[in-house]
Amino acid sequence: MRRSFVELGFQNSLNNLKASLDLNAAGGAGGIDIYCEAPYPLVGECKASKHENLPNGVAAQLINLGHTHLGKAQFERSVKVLFVAGCWSIN
């Protein structure tokens, strides 16, 4: 996901491995999976699921990690995105 955003021209100047676009940085546990400052602030979490519904806790996790690693003001200015891969079906 990070590689895609870098290729699209997104940037992040933060020196924070828990809120990074660095392809070698650790997001995942305890960190934001993707954070961009330019061309506009965007924060996101990547989730894989074998279910059709994403648990409510995923949005809460994004909010909590965003406030923790970015601060409330910076998080509130950002576009929030949940990237979900999994097993989806249309009946």
C-alpha positions in Angstrom: 0.0 0.0 0.0 2.8 2.4 0.9 4.6 1.8 -2.3 1.4 2.7 -4.3 1.0 6.0 -2.5 4.7 6.8 -3.0 4.3 6.1 -6.7 1.3 8.4 -6.8 3.4 11.2 -5.4 2.3 11.2 -1.8 4.9 12.3 0.8 5.5 12.3 4.5 8.3 14.3 6.2 7.6 12.9 9.7 10.5 11.2 11.4 8.1 8.7 13.1 8.3 5.0 12.2 4.8 4.6 13.6 3.3 7.1 11.1 5.4 6.7 8.0 5.5 6.1 4.2 8.9 4.5 4.6 8.7 1.2 2.8 11.0 -0.4 5.5 9.2 1.1 8.5 7.0 -1.0 10.8 3.3 0.0 10.7 1.1 -2.8 11.8 0.9 -3.5 15.6 0.9 -0.2 17.4 1.5 1.9 14.3 -0.5 3.6 11.6 -0.2 1.6 8.4 -0.1 4.7 6.2 0.3 8.4 6.8 0.8 11.1 4.1 1.2 14.8 4.5 1.2 15.9 0.8 -0.5 16.5 -1.5 -3.0 16.3 1.4 -3.1 14.7 4.8 -4.3 11.1 4.7 -4.2 8.4 7.4 -5.2 4.8 6.8 -5.3 1.3 8.2 -5.0 -1.9 6.1 -7.0 -4.9 7.1 -7.5 -8.4 5.7 -10.7 -10.2 6.5 -12.3 -13.5 5.6 -15.7 -12.0 6.6 -17.9 -9.7 4.7 -18.1 -7.3 7.6 -15.3 -5.4 9.2 -15.4 -5.3 13.0 -16.4 -2.0 14.6 -13.1 -1.9 16.5 -11.1 -1.3 13.3 -12.4 2.3 13.0 -11.8 2.8 16.7 -8.2 1.5 16.2 -7.6 4.0 13.5 -8.9 6.9 15.7 -6.8 5.7 18.7 -3.6 5.3 16.7 -4.1 8.5 14.8 -4.5 10.5 18.0 -1.5 8.7 19.6 1.0 9.1 16.8 -0.3 12.3 15.0 -2.0 14.2 17.8 -5.7 15.1 17.7 -5.4 18.3 15.5 -3.3 16.6 12.8 -5.5 13.5 12.8 -8.7 15.6 12.5 -7.3 17.4 9.4 -6.5 14.1 7.7 -8.7 12.1 5.3 -9.3 8.7 7.0 -9.3 5.5 5.0 -9.7 1.8 5.8 -8.1 -0.4 3.1 -9.8 -3.8 3.3 -8.9 -7.0 1.4 -10.7 -10.2 1.9 -13.4 -12.5 0.9 -16.4 -10.5 -0.5 -19.4 -12.0 -2.2 -22.4 -10.5 -4.0 -25.6 -12.6 -3.7 
